[in-house]
């Protein structure tokens, strides 16, 4: 049976997941997009149900993802185009949309390599910025990303879309700033905080060694906890009128500087 009514109970509950309060209440979130949904399933995210509009599954990626859905344990719900349009978050209508259980990842579950590069993002509220940071972290080989602060919403549909689904493939978790700093100190990972009054040029930091790079929101910056005596403030040169970069741009500069240093120091 194809669901044609916008008032279908499952459709109404799924539509509520556009709002964070309902994601938190239900313990579920939406995954919109064939590529993103495919990566989530492949990464082992628990898919609860999938809304499928066959007539919109035109791309090869959509068909591959549909195959993954059908081989998963999710309840598959065929829907009419109008119903799918009600659920789809962006403008891409690829015919597949999932409802998944929110992963409950913790700091204790992060398995860091011997020479880790950890990204910490504090109160980055704009989903597009957070998604872009995750996408860059994936590309630059960052070991793990920790989101701190109540304003950060890892499973916002726009975070998922902007990250191209890498939020599912990276080691990612949410924690408090205090927990995160304790975690890094216990493991002997030096902490570098990007801030306007940083004293060390980012190119002079030893990012080829174990390191954590901490980035804050553009409006409020980093909280005072990231000003400890053992935390090094990093600065990026600003030669124009603006006094700071977009946080995702700053993340890209720092992550790729770390990659550059590590590429030079690694044996060939």
Secondary structure, DSSP 8 states (H G I E B T S, - for coil): --B--TT-HHHHHHHGGGSHHHHHHHTEEEEESHHHHHHHHHTT--EEEEEE-GGG--SHHHHHHHHHHHTSSSEEEEB-HHHHHHH--SS---SEEEEEE-----GGG----TT-EEEEEES---HHHHHHHHHHHHHHT-SEEEEESTT--TT-HHHHHHTTTHHHHS-EEEE-HHHHHHHHHHTT-EEEEE-TT--EEGGGS-TTSSEEEEEEBTTTB--GGGG-TTEEEEE----SS-S---HHHHHHHHHHHHHHHHHHHS--
